Amino acid sequence: MIMRKDKVLVLGAGGVGAWTARSLAERGHEVVATTSEPQTIQALRCLGIQNLLWRWEPGASWECLIALQASRWIVT
């Protein structure tokens, strides 16, 4: 069976989010994750996962997230 490879945005790559991002990358998906933790950023980069410095707060712009044109969004 041939599976389509998606571009996936993982919002919040903490414990569960980082595990999810890793699992998706291992399956061949292009993954972009948001986190501000330096150790997590480094670990994700080693796995080929792009980090986006974005944080949810009142009035935060969603434009950079939309501009990624990810086919799937996962919020953790």
C-alpha positions as CSV (number, residue, x, y, z in Angstrom):
1,M,0.0,0.0,0.0
2,I,1.4,3.4,-1.0
3,M,0.7,6.1,1.6
4,R,0.6,9.8,0.8
5,K,3.3,11.8,2.6
6,D,2.0,15.0,4.2
7,K,3.4,18.2,5.5
8,V,2.3,18.2,9.2
9,L,2.4,21.1,11.7
10,V,2.7,20.0,15.3
11,L,1.6,22.8,17.6
12,G,3.3,22.3,21.0
13,A,6.2,19.9,20.7
14,G,6.5,19.2,24.4
15,G,6.4,15.6,25.7
16,V,3.5,14.2,23.6
17,G,4.0,16.7,20.8
18,A,7.7,15.8,20.4
19,W,6.9,12.1,20.4
20,T,4.2,12.7,17.8
21,A,6.5,14.8,15.6
22,R,9.2,12.1,15.8
23,S,6.8,9.3,14.9
24,L,5.5,11.3,11.9
25,A,9.0,12.1,10.7
26,E,10.0,8.4,10.9
27,R,7.1,7.6,8.6
28,G,8.5,10.0,6.0
29,H,6.2,13.0,6.6
30,E,7.6,16.6,6.4
31,V,7.2,17.9,10.0
32,V,7.3,21.4,11.4
33,A,6.9,21.7,15.1
34,T,6.5,24.6,17.6
35,T,8.5,24.7,20.8
36,S,10.6,27.2,22.6
37,E,12.7,24.6,24.6
38,P,16.3,24.7,23.4
39,Q,16.9,21.0,24.2
40,T,13.7,19.9,22.3
41,I,14.6,22.2,19.4
42,Q,18.0,20.5,19.1
43,A,16.6,17.0,19.4
44,L,14.0,17.7,16.7
45,R,16.6,19.1,14.4
46,C,18.6,16.0,14.7
47,L,15.6,14.1,13.5
48,G,15.1,16.4,10.5
49,I,12.2,18.2,12.0
50,Q,11.9,21.9,11.4
51,N,11.2,24.2,14.4
52,L,9.0,27.2,14.1
53,L,9.3,29.8,16.9
54,W,5.6,30.5,17.5
55,R,3.8,30.7,20.8
56,W,0.1,31.0,21.5
57,E,-0.9,34.1,23.4
58,P,-3.8,36.5,23.1
59,G,-3.5,38.4,19.8
60,A,-0.9,36.0,18.3
61,S,-0.9,36.0,14.5
62,W,-1.7,32.8,12.7
63,E,-0.3,34.0,9.4
64,C,3.1,32.2,9.7
65,L,1.3,29.0,10.5
66,I,-1.1,29.3,7.6
67,A,1.8,30.2,5.3
68,L,3.4,26.8,5.9
69,Q,0.5,25.3,3.9
70,A,0.6,22.1,6.1
71,S,-2.0,19.6,5.0
72,R,-2.5,18.5,8.6
73,W,-2.3,20.3,12.0
74,I,-1.9,18.5,15.3
75,V,-2.4,20.5,18.5
76,T,-0.9,18.9,21.6
